């Protein structure tokens, strides 16, 4: 009976040490994974505005987009999709470039 209790206590201590090592390794893995995740997808700071990552319009383009959006809503009764707005901006840039090239000739 005494040997059985001694064996169980050794087994219990060995199990606890093994669990402690597993816990340390999991903590290390979580730390490494957090560093990797922060490298590829860093957390946004709380004071950063929500649209800061997609704010790419200059004031002239913003005016063109607002004008186009109002015109589409007035004529078609709906807001244009993002693809439609981007296509319209690209068309306007092409028209502006062509007009500048014609002025230089």
Secondary structure, DSSP 8 states (H G I E B T S, - for coil): -HHHHHHHHHHHHHHHHHHHHHHHHHHHHHHHHHHHHHHHS----TTS-TTGGG----HHHHHHHHHHHHHHHHHHSS---HHHHHHHHHHHHHHHHHHHHHHH-
